[in-house]
């Protein structure tokens, strides 16, 4: 039997979360009891309000919304418990079965409550405007007003129920299968079987041969499951096309833009602004190639550390904790205190486990609980930044839940990355302030640039891939692995230009990225958030301490208004066509700083 490769000790081996705020375990009878209670509450809600929405007063609407919040909070507790446990062990049949049970339960619940939003969308304009003008609606006004944007794409109640029901055995089922499949993949490396997180970590190794072997291993395993992965992608993309066609959405991205509260024009302006500056990518990688003394950079060289005369620092878990806590607290004592709770009260799962899914995320869960952070900690600088990133999501979710409740706590994806990326910037500045060695500072700047490139340029290039994928699937029918790979290489090569050589093997690397499956159209939100934060951070540097209370107000606002109205509180105008250029200009300054540091070191 081949053993899994041993990982270096980081201190995060026992950093697991405490989910007892929800239930005692997978066999806790309270789970079934709460699921039954949720359905009873939904039945009572339907009995009280079905057929009455059009004639409700503002006070009655507030009462109904409060009842709905109580239903969603209780059901959300069950859902959070199931899926958080499933994410740490996707092979455990107990958590897998519970996750499926919760998915089916959620679909049944949604079917029971659908009538309310459908009746509200059916209210005539005069009646809706009268109700929305009543100040008694309070924090529920924006939710109700925003719901009416979906009127042109709303179907009958029976059609809506059928779409919800079919998702259980359709897109939701395929998404869960994708997670189970990719989490179970093992990648052969020097006789050991590595997880996805372990093999991806080796792409950041200083040794070029290590990186090449890791890339080849990743490709080999993906190729061995290309039939299944290609089929999943085809099904998911076709399922979305079917839903979009039935609802009448004009494009594959229109539903996502509506959900993000971003106009098609705003998103197109973002895409055009980013793709027009692809030359920044080439500038960076040409510097990297020169510093690494390579004739040609290949795909497996993209994340090679630029450590000239210095070794990349490894961070023990306690060091990472101290660094991140201090950075948040120095900016805002309030945020620092919230971040401390994540560590002190075990709201983080960082340990590496055999069947744990890859990547990182933060689940805001529900207001009656608190957020949880999920990551795979290997002790590298990028893991410290990931910790800072996910804790940014955590404080955002915590503040929004406290201020807005469950209806207004989940921000649109366009602003969901705001606090996370801002947190990364805080920690980056803290690390840079501690470092005096020129070569180490160059390595940090280069790493930050690559993180920003991954968030801005790579995500937009992946948006271009999704655009090509969905367009091709709708016009050509089922796509082969080779066809999808060709679309992937085409859109990736457009970003790198001639600065990085992407081998044909790299063409398969679309097949392990979960966002394409679970949240189609999501990826441009990363670029939106990163460019937004680059502009916000410039404001912070100009305003100093005066910026902090305004920023916290923005985080606490959650989804209580449209993003442009919320961000106007800190002086950001999302309607300004030049807004994206301000963020790109800040990124260009980083590249210029890198060029200057590189020249100094080469000259020395």
DAKAKA-V395625 format. One record per residue. N is the residue number from 1. RES is the residue in one small letter. PSI is psi in radians with two decimals (NA if undefined). OMEGA is omega in degrees with one decimal (NA if undefined). D_LAST is the distance of its C-alpha to the last C-alpha in Angstrom with 2 decimals. Layout:
n: {N;N}
res: {RES;RES}
psi: {PSI;PSI}
omega: {OMEGA;OMEGA}
d_last: {D_LAST;D_LAST}
This chain:
n: {1;2;3;4;5;6;7;8;9;10;11;12;13;14;15;16;17;18;19;20;21;22;23;24;25;26;27;28;29;30;31;32;33;34;35;36;37;38;39;40;41;42;43;44;45;46;47;48;49;50;51;52;53;54;55;56;57;58;59;60;61;62;63;64;65;66;67;68;69;70;71;72;73;74;75;76;77;78;79;80;81;82;83;84;85;86;87;88;89;90;91;92;93;94;95;96;97;98;99;100;101;102;103;104;105;106;107;108;109;110;111;112;113;114;115;116;117;118;119;120;121;122;123;124;125;126;127;128;129;130;131;132;133;134;135;136;137;138;139;140;141;142;143;144;145;146;147;148;149;150;151;152;153;154;155;156;157;158;159;160;161;162;163;164;165;166;167;168;169;170;171;172;173;174;175;176;177;178;179;180;181;182;183;184;185;186;187;188;189;190;191;192;193;194;195;196;197;198;199;200;201;202;203;204;205;206;207;208;209;210;211;212;213;214;215;216;217;218;219;220;221;222;223;224;225;226;227;228;229;230;231;232;233;234;235;236;237;238;239;240;241;242;243;244;245;246;247;248;249;250;251;252;253;254;255;256;257;258;259;260;261;262;263;264;265;266;267;268;269;270;271;272;273;274;275;276;277;278;279;280;281;282;283;284;285;286;287;288;289;290;291;292;293;294;295;296;297;298;299;300;301;302;303;304;305;306;307;308;309;310;311;312;313;314;315;316;317;318;319;320;321;322;323;324;325;326;327;328;329;330;331;332;333;334;335;336;337;338;339;340;341;342;343;344;345;346;347;348;349;350;351;352;353;354;355;356;357;358;359;360;361;362;363;364;365;366;367;368;369;370;371;372;373;374;375;376;377;378;379;380;381;382;383;384;385;386;387;388;389;390;391;392;393;394;395;396;397;398;399;400;401;402;403;404;405;406;407;408;409;410;411;412;413;414;415;416;417;418;419;420;421;422;423;424;425;426;427;428;429;430;431;432;433;434;435;436;437;438;439;440;441;442;443;444;445;446;447;448;449;450;451;452;453;454;455;456;457;458;459;460;461;462;463;464;465;466;467;468;469;470;471;472;473;474;475;476;477;478;479;480;481;482;483;484;485;486;487;488;489;490;491;492;493;494;495;496;497;498;499;500;501;502;503;504;505;506;507;508;509;510;511;512;513;514;515;516;517;518;519;520;521;522;523;524;525;526;527;528;529;530;531;532;533;534;535;536;537;538;539;540;541;542;543;544;545;546;547;548;549;550;551;552;553;554;555;556;557;558;559;560;561;562;563;564;565;566;567;568;569;570;571;572;573;574;575;576;577;578;579;580;581;582;583;584;585;586;587;588;589;590;591;592;593;594;595;596;597;598;599;600;601;602;603;604}
res: {x;x;x;x;x;x;x;x;x;x;x;x;x;x;x;x;x;x;x;x;x;x;x;x;x;x;x;x;x;x;x;x;x;x;x;x;x;x;x;x;x;x;x;x;x;x;x;x;x;x;x;x;x;x;x;x;x;x;x;x;x;x;x;x;x;x;x;x;x;x;x;x;x;x;x;x;x;x;x;x;x;x;x;x;x;x;x;x;x;x;x;x;x;x;x;x;x;x;x;x;x;x;x;x;x;x;x;x;x;x;x;x;x;x;x;x;x;x;x;x;x;x;x;x;x;x;x;x;x;x;x;x;x;x;x;x;x;x;x;x;x;x;x;x;x;x;x;x;x;x;x;x;x;x;x;x;x;x;x;x;x;x;x;x;x;x;x;x;x;x;x;x;x;x;x;x;x;x;x;x;x;x;x;x;x;x;x;x;x;x;x;x;x;x;x;x;x;x;x;x;x;x;x;x;x;x;x;x;x;x;x;x;x;x;x;x;x;x;x;x;x;x;x;x;x;x;x;x;x;x;x;x;x;x;x;x;x;x;x;x;x;x;x;x;x;x;x;x;x;x;x;x;x;x;x;x;x;x;x;x;x;x;x;x;x;x;x;x;x;x;x;x;x;x;x;x;x;x;x;x;x;x;x;x;x;x;x;x;x;x;x;x;x;x;x;x;x;x;x;x;x;x;x;x;x;x;x;x;x;x;x;x;x;x;x;x;x;x;x;x;x;x;x;x;x;x;x;x;x;x;x;x;x;x;x;x;x;x;x;x;x;x;x;x;x;x;x;x;x;x;x;x;x;x;x;x;x;x;x;x;x;x;x;x;x;x;x;x;x;x;x;x;x;x;x;x;x;x;x;x;x;x;x;x;x;x;x;x;x;x;x;x;x;x;x;x;x;x;x;x;x;x;x;x;x;x;x;x;x;x;x;x;x;x;x;x;x;x;x;x;x;x;x;x;x;x;x;x;x;x;x;x;x;x;x;x;x;x;x;x;x;x;x;x;x;x;x;x;x;x;x;x;x;x;x;x;x;x;x;x;x;x;x;x;x;x;x;x;x;x;x;x;x;x;x;x;x;x;x;x;x;x;x;x;x;x;x;x;x;x;x;x;x;x;x;x;x;x;x;x;x;x;x;x;x;x;x;x;x;x;x;x;x;x;x;x;x;x;x;x;x;x;x;x;x;x;x;x;x;x;x;x;x;x;x;x;x;x;x;x;x;x;x;x;x;x;x;x;x;x;x;x;x;x;x;x;x;x;x;x;x;x;x;x;x;x;x;x;x;x;x;x;x;x;x;x;x;x;x;x;x;x;x;x;x;x;x;x;x;x;x;x;x;x;x;x;x;x;x;x;x;x;x;x}
psi: {2.33;2.25;2.61;2.44;2.46;2.40;2.61;2.58;2.21;-0.25;-0.09;0.09;-0.49;0.30;1.62;2.74;2.78;1.89;0.27;-0.21;-0.36;-1.21;2.88;-0.44;-3.13;-0.36;0.23;2.12;-0.31;-0.41;-0.92;-0.69;-0.72;-0.61;-0.69;-0.70;-0.70;-0.79;-0.66;-0.71;-0.69;-0.71;-0.73;-0.67;-0.80;-0.71;-0.58;-0.54;-0.23;2.30;0.05;-0.07;-0.70;-0.41;0.13;2.48;2.99;-0.73;-0.71;-0.65;-0.73;-0.75;-0.73;-0.73;-0.63;-0.66;-0.71;-0.70;-0.71;-0.67;-0.84;-0.58;-0.80;-0.77;-0.58;-0.51;-0.77;-0.80;-0.79;-0.78;-0.77;-0.85;-0.47;-0.73;-0.72;-0.63;-0.46;-0.28;1.47;-0.18;-0.14;2.10;-0.46;-0.86;-0.58;-0.79;-0.71;-0.70;-0.73;-0.71;-0.74;-0.66;-0.80;-0.69;-0.73;-0.67;-0.73;-0.70;-0.78;-0.65;-0.65;-0.56;-0.12;-0.60;-0.60;-0.88;-0.56;-0.72;-0.65;-0.69;-0.42;-0.18;2.39;2.77;-0.74;-0.77;-0.69;-0.77;-0.66;-0.79;-0.78;-0.41;-0.21;2.07;-0.28;-0.31;-0.51;-2.29;-0.19;-0.15;-0.85;-0.74;-0.82;-0.71;-0.76;-0.55;-0.56;-0.16;-0.34;0.01;-0.79;-0.30;0.25;2.40;-3.08;2.88;-0.71;-0.65;-0.73;-0.71;-0.70;-0.68;-0.69;-0.77;-0.74;-0.39;-0.45;-0.74;0.09;-1.94;-0.70;-0.73;-0.76;-0.61;-0.73;-0.67;-0.70;-0.78;-0.78;-0.75;-0.87;-0.54;-0.50;-0.19;2.46;2.52;2.04;2.24;1.94;0.78;-0.08;2.72;1.96;2.67;3.01;-0.77;-0.67;-0.73;-0.63;-0.58;-0.56;-0.26;-0.21;0.12;2.51;-0.47;2.16;-0.68;-0.63;-0.77;-0.78;-0.79;-0.68;-0.75;-0.75;-0.64;-0.75;-0.81;-0.77;-0.76;-0.73;-0.68;-0.64;-0.39;0.39;-0.55;-0.89;-0.78;-0.70;-0.71;-0.76;-0.82;-0.79;-0.74;-0.82;-0.78;-0.67;-0.66;-0.73;-0.71;-0.70;-0.82;-0.77;-0.71;-0.77;-0.64;-0.35;0.37;2.38;-0.33;2.95;-0.43;-0.15;-0.74;-0.70;-0.74;-0.69;-0.76;-0.63;-0.06;0.72;2.30;2.70;-0.63;-0.71;-0.76;-0.72;-0.65;-0.69;-0.86;-0.78;-0.70;-0.75;-0.84;-0.45;-0.18;0.46;-0.34;-0.38;-0.60;-0.82;-0.67;-0.81;-0.85;-0.43;-0.63;-0.79;-0.79;-0.71;-0.76;-0.61;-0.07;0.80;2.50;-0.53;2.38;2.30;3.00;-0.61;-0.07;-0.10;-0.68;0.27;2.27;2.49;1.46;1.59;1.75;0.05;2.55;2.53;2.34;2.40;2.45;2.09;2.73;-0.75;-0.61;-0.76;-0.75;-0.85;-0.75;-0.84;-0.79;-0.80;-0.70;-0.77;-0.77;-0.62;-0.61;-0.79;1.99;-0.60;-0.84;-0.67;-0.69;-0.66;-0.77;-0.72;-0.63;-0.59;-0.68;-0.86;-0.57;0.26;1.00;0.25;2.43;1.90;-0.21;2.58;2.21;2.67;-0.77;0.36;2.42;2.75;3.06;-2.77;2.67;2.93;2.25;2.10;-0.30;-2.11;2.80;-0.49;-0.10;-2.19;2.93;2.79;2.48;2.35;2.28;2.97;1.75;2.14;0.02;0.10;2.88;-0.68;-0.50;-0.59;-0.72;-0.65;-0.73;-0.80;-0.70;-0.92;-0.56;-0.50;-0.78;-0.71;-0.85;-0.58;-0.88;-0.67;-0.86;-0.73;-0.69;-0.75;-0.64;-0.59;-0.30;-3.10;-0.49;-0.61;0.23;-0.45;1.85;2.75;2.70;-0.47;-0.57;0.01;-0.46;0.06;-0.99;-0.60;-0.79;-0.61;-0.71;-0.71;-0.74;-0.69;-0.80;-0.66;-0.79;-0.66;-0.77;-0.76;-0.65;-0.50;-0.28;2.24;-0.35;2.15;-0.74;-0.65;-0.65;-0.69;-0.76;-0.70;-0.77;-0.77;-0.71;-0.71;-0.72;-0.77;-0.59;-0.77;-0.69;-0.73;-0.57;-0.58;-1.19;-0.77;-0.72;-0.65;-0.65;-0.58;-0.55;-0.70;-0.62;-0.82;-0.74;-0.79;-0.71;-0.90;-0.67;-0.79;-0.73;-0.62;-0.45;-0.44;-0.24;-2.79;2.36;2.50;2.87;-0.75;-0.66;-0.78;-0.71;-0.65;-0.70;-0.70;-0.87;-0.68;-0.82;-0.54;-0.69;-0.52;-0.60;-0.82;-0.40;-2.36;0.24;-0.42;2.32;2.03;1.99;2.81;-0.58;-0.57;-0.27;-0.37;-0.07;-0.07;-0.41;-0.11;0.05;2.01;-0.48;-0.60;-0.46;-0.90;-0.57;1.27;2.35;-0.02;-0.67;-0.55;-0.35;-0.52;-0.79;-0.72;-0.88;-0.71;-0.81;-0.63;-0.78;-0.63;-0.67;-0.74;-0.69;-0.57;-0.69;-0.77;-0.74;-0.55;-0.68;-0.40;-2.38;-0.44;-0.34;-0.55;-0.90;-0.58;-0.69;-0.76;-0.60;-0.67;-0.77;-0.77;-0.37;-0.43;-2.14;0.61;-0.07;3.07;2.55;-0.72;-0.58;-0.69;-0.79;-0.32;-0.40;-0.39;0.25;0.33;2.27;1.71;-0.28;-0.21;2.09;-0.44;0.02;-0.81;-0.56;-0.52;-0.76;-0.71;-0.58;-0.67;-0.66;-0.67;-0.60;-0.65;-0.74;-0.70;-0.68;-0.71;-0.76;-0.70;-0.82;-0.72;-0.73;-0.69;-0.78;-0.72;-0.65;-0.66;NA}
omega: {-179.3;-179.1;173.3;-178.4;178.8;177.2;176.6;179.5;-179.0;-173.5;179.2;-174.4;-179.8;178.6;178.6;-174.8;177.3;-178.1;-175.6;175.2;178.7;-175.6;-176.3;-178.5;-177.7;-179.9;179.2;-179.6;179.4;178.8;179.4;-179.4;179.8;178.0;176.4;180.0;178.1;-179.7;177.5;177.4;179.5;177.8;178.9;178.4;-179.9;179.5;-176.1;-168.8;-178.8;178.8;-174.4;-172.1;-176.4;-176.4;-175.9;172.1;179.0;-179.8;178.2;178.9;177.9;179.1;179.5;-179.5;178.3;176.0;179.7;177.8;179.5;178.1;-177.9;179.2;-179.0;178.9;179.0;177.2;178.5;-177.7;-179.7;-179.1;-177.7;-171.9;173.8;176.9;179.2;-177.1;-179.4;176.8;-175.1;-180.0;-178.4;-177.1;179.0;-178.3;177.6;-179.9;179.8;178.6;178.4;178.6;179.6;177.3;179.1;178.4;179.7;178.1;178.5;178.2;-179.6;178.2;-179.7;-174.1;-176.8;-174.1;-172.3;-179.6;178.8;177.2;179.1;178.3;-178.6;179.1;-178.9;-174.0;-178.1;-179.7;-180.0;-179.3;179.3;-179.4;-177.6;179.6;-177.7;-178.7;-179.8;178.7;177.3;-173.5;-178.8;-176.2;-175.7;179.7;-177.3;179.4;-178.1;179.4;-175.5;174.7;-177.1;-176.5;-177.8;-173.5;-176.9;179.1;176.8;-177.1;-178.3;177.2;179.3;179.0;179.8;178.4;177.2;-177.2;-177.4;179.7;-179.2;178.9;179.3;-172.6;-179.8;-179.5;-179.7;177.3;179.2;177.8;177.5;179.4;179.3;-177.1;-176.8;177.6;-178.6;-179.3;174.7;-171.8;-176.0;178.2;179.7;176.5;178.3;178.3;-175.4;172.7;179.5;-179.7;-178.7;-178.1;178.1;178.4;-178.5;175.2;178.4;-175.9;178.5;-176.9;-175.4;-179.4;175.8;179.7;-178.6;-179.8;179.3;178.4;179.8;178.1;178.2;179.9;-177.2;-179.6;177.7;178.6;-179.0;178.9;-175.8;178.3;-178.3;-176.6;177.3;179.7;179.3;-180.0;-179.8;-178.7;-178.5;-177.6;177.5;178.7;178.8;178.5;179.0;179.1;-179.2;-179.2;-178.3;-178.9;178.9;176.2;-174.6;-179.1;-177.9;-175.5;-172.6;-179.4;178.6;178.6;179.2;178.1;-179.6;-177.3;178.0;-180.0;176.3;-178.6;179.3;-179.4;179.3;177.9;176.7;-178.2;-178.5;-179.8;-176.8;-178.1;179.2;179.9;177.2;-178.9;176.0;178.1;-179.8;178.8;-178.5;-174.6;173.4;173.4;-177.6;179.3;-179.2;-178.4;178.4;179.0;178.7;176.5;-176.0;174.6;175.4;-178.3;-178.4;177.0;-172.4;-175.1;178.0;179.2;175.8;-178.8;-177.7;179.9;176.8;176.2;175.2;-178.1;170.1;-178.4;169.4;-176.5;-178.4;176.6;178.9;179.0;-178.7;-179.3;-177.1;178.9;-177.7;-179.1;178.7;-176.9;179.2;177.2;-175.7;176.3;179.4;179.1;178.6;179.5;178.5;179.1;179.3;-179.9;179.0;179.5;-173.9;-173.1;174.4;175.8;-175.6;171.0;-175.5;-175.6;174.1;-179.5;-173.0;-174.9;176.1;179.2;-179.0;174.4;-177.8;175.4;169.9;175.7;179.9;-177.0;-173.3;-178.0;-179.5;176.5;179.9;179.6;174.3;178.4;-180.0;175.4;176.1;-169.5;178.7;173.5;-179.0;179.6;-179.0;177.1;175.3;178.3;176.3;177.0;177.9;-179.7;-176.1;175.4;172.6;173.3;-176.7;-179.4;176.8;179.5;-179.3;-178.0;-179.3;179.3;-179.9;-174.7;-169.5;-173.7;-170.7;-179.3;-174.7;-175.0;-175.8;-176.1;171.9;-177.3;-178.2;178.7;-179.5;-178.6;-175.3;-176.3;-179.1;-179.6;175.9;177.3;176.3;-179.9;177.7;-177.9;177.8;178.2;178.7;179.8;179.9;-179.6;-179.0;-172.5;179.9;-177.4;-176.8;-178.6;178.3;177.2;176.5;179.9;179.9;179.1;179.2;178.4;178.6;178.0;-178.7;174.3;179.6;175.7;179.3;-177.8;-176.1;-172.8;-178.5;-178.9;177.0;176.1;176.1;172.5;177.5;175.1;178.7;178.9;179.1;-178.8;-177.3;178.9;-179.5;-179.0;-177.9;-177.5;-173.8;-174.4;-175.9;-175.1;177.3;175.0;-177.8;-179.6;179.1;179.3;178.8;177.4;179.1;-178.6;-179.6;-177.0;177.7;179.2;177.1;-179.8;-175.1;-175.1;179.7;-177.2;178.9;176.1;178.1;179.5;178.8;178.4;-179.7;179.8;-178.6;-168.7;171.1;-164.1;178.5;-174.8;-171.6;-176.4;-179.9;-176.8;-172.1;-175.4;-178.6;178.8;-174.2;-158.2;-178.0;179.3;177.3;179.0;177.1;-176.7;-178.2;179.6;175.7;-176.7;176.4;176.7;179.2;-177.3;173.8;175.8;179.7;-179.9;179.1;-171.8;179.6;-173.9;-179.2;-178.3;-170.4;-178.6;178.3;179.6;178.3;176.8;177.7;179.0;-178.2;-179.1;177.6;-179.2;-175.5;179.5;176.5;-176.7;-177.7;179.0;179.1;-175.4;175.8;-179.8;177.8;174.3;179.2;178.8;-179.0;-179.8;-178.6;-179.0;-179.2;-176.1;-176.8;-179.5;177.5;177.8;179.2;176.7;177.0;177.9;178.2;177.3;176.4;179.0;177.8;176.4;177.7;180.0;179.8;178.6;179.9;-179.7;179.3;-177.6;178.3;178.5;179.0;NA}
d_last: {51.38;47.64;45.96;43.43;39.97;39.25;36.76;34.58;36.30;34.99;37.92;39.04;41.52;44.43;43.30;46.20;48.13;51.57;53.82;56.97;57.17;58.57;60.58;61.04;60.36;61.14;64.81;65.25;68.59;67.27;65.24;68.41;70.18;67.51;67.46;71.23;70.99;68.53;70.99;73.85;71.93;71.17;74.86;75.91;73.41;74.80;78.36;77.65;75.77;76.47;78.20;77.67;74.18;75.38;77.74;75.56;75.05;71.66;72.72;73.80;70.55;68.55;70.75;70.21;66.43;66.44;68.49;66.12;63.14;64.97;65.56;61.95;60.65;62.92;62.25;58.51;58.68;60.18;57.72;54.64;55.90;56.57;53.36;51.01;52.64;52.61;48.85;48.20;50.61;51.52;53.57;55.91;59.29;60.24;57.35;57.60;61.31;60.86;58.20;60.64;63.50;61.58;60.64;64.32;65.35;62.90;64.28;67.83;66.95;65.34;68.51;70.65;68.64;67.99;71.14;69.75;66.83;69.01;71.82;69.41;67.99;71.60;72.56;73.38;71.04;73.44;73.88;70.18;69.32;72.00;70.69;67.03;68.04;69.50;67.17;68.68;66.42;63.49;60.38;62.12;62.43;59.07;59.56;63.00;61.93;58.95;61.22;63.28;60.44;61.42;64.98;64.52;63.18;65.63;68.26;71.55;71.64;72.77;70.03;67.39;68.78;68.71;65.06;64.20;66.33;64.93;61.32;62.12;62.73;60.50;56.98;56.83;58.00;55.59;52.69;53.66;54.07;50.59;49.18;51.24;50.31;46.53;46.52;48.44;46.16;44.49;41.57;41.61;38.44;38.59;42.24;41.85;43.10;40.61;41.37;39.80;37.52;36.36;35.70;33.85;31.60;30.50;29.11;26.23;25.55;22.13;24.10;24.90;28.25;29.30;28.69;30.59;33.49;33.72;33.88;36.50;38.47;38.55;39.77;42.36;43.91;44.00;45.65;48.22;49.31;48.82;52.57;52.94;49.82;50.72;54.25;53.15;50.99;53.90;56.36;54.24;53.48;57.13;58.35;56.31;57.62;61.13;60.71;59.12;61.90;64.63;63.24;62.55;58.84;57.68;54.44;52.77;50.40;53.07;54.22;50.71;50.10;53.40;52.57;49.20;51.03;48.81;50.40;49.86;48.54;45.91;44.69;44.66;42.64;40.06;39.92;39.67;36.91;34.72;35.43;34.73;31.09;30.35;27.61;25.39;25.69;24.53;21.51;20.36;21.21;19.58;16.21;17.20;18.27;15.03;13.00;15.84;15.82;19.51;21.74;23.94;24.14;27.58;29.50;28.69;24.90;25.28;24.78;22.22;19.90;16.21;15.27;11.81;12.11;14.95;18.56;20.59;22.82;26.54;28.89;32.33;35.03;35.63;31.97;32.05;35.36;34.17;31.11;33.23;36.17;34.20;32.52;35.93;37.69;35.24;35.98;39.69;41.76;44.25;41.80;40.40;43.96;44.65;41.49;42.53;45.87;44.28;42.99;45.89;48.63;47.24;46.68;43.77;43.88;40.52;41.64;41.17;44.64;45.95;47.77;45.84;44.84;41.19;39.04;39.55;41.93;43.73;47.50;49.02;52.42;55.15;55.77;58.04;55.15;51.39;48.30;46.72;43.17;42.68;39.44;38.23;35.73;33.33;30.90;27.85;26.02;27.90;31.12;30.42;30.03;33.21;35.00;34.03;35.16;38.52;39.23;38.81;41.60;43.46;43.54;44.38;47.29;48.43;48.65;50.25;52.79;53.81;54.25;55.60;57.24;57.08;58.01;55.06;52.34;50.85;48.63;48.28;45.40;43.68;43.18;43.22;39.42;38.90;38.92;37.09;34.09;34.19;34.11;30.99;29.29;30.46;28.99;25.68;25.36;26.41;23.80;20.98;22.41;22.25;18.65;15.90;13.06;10.59;10.81;14.49;14.96;13.65;16.13;18.80;18.49;18.62;21.58;23.30;22.99;24.54;27.23;28.03;28.11;30.45;32.59;32.71;32.07;33.15;36.25;37.25;36.80;39.05;41.46;41.56;42.34;45.10;46.48;46.65;48.09;50.83;51.70;52.01;54.04;56.46;56.99;56.71;58.10;56.67;53.25;52.16;49.00;47.75;48.51;46.71;43.70;43.65;43.67;40.80;38.61;39.55;38.51;35.29;34.19;34.90;32.21;29.43;30.31;28.54;25.34;26.94;29.70;32.54;34.76;38.51;38.56;36.67;39.77;41.57;39.23;41.32;43.98;42.64;41.72;44.43;44.22;45.75;48.72;49.30;48.32;48.35;46.50;44.55;40.99;40.52;41.17;37.71;36.15;38.67;37.75;33.95;34.13;36.74;34.58;31.54;34.04;35.62;32.39;31.71;35.24;34.61;31.56;33.76;36.90;35.74;38.63;41.17;39.85;40.67;44.52;44.48;42.17;44.42;47.39;45.86;45.33;48.86;50.28;49.68;51.79;54.19;53.46;51.67;47.86;47.72;50.19;48.42;44.97;46.50;46.83;43.09;42.86;41.88;43.93;43.89;46.27;43.72;42.59;39.19;38.62;36.67;34.41;33.38;32.13;30.36;28.71;27.37;26.02;24.40;22.62;21.13;19.94;18.44;16.65;15.35;14.20;12.37;10.64;9.88;8.47;6.15;5.04;5.44;3.78;0.00}
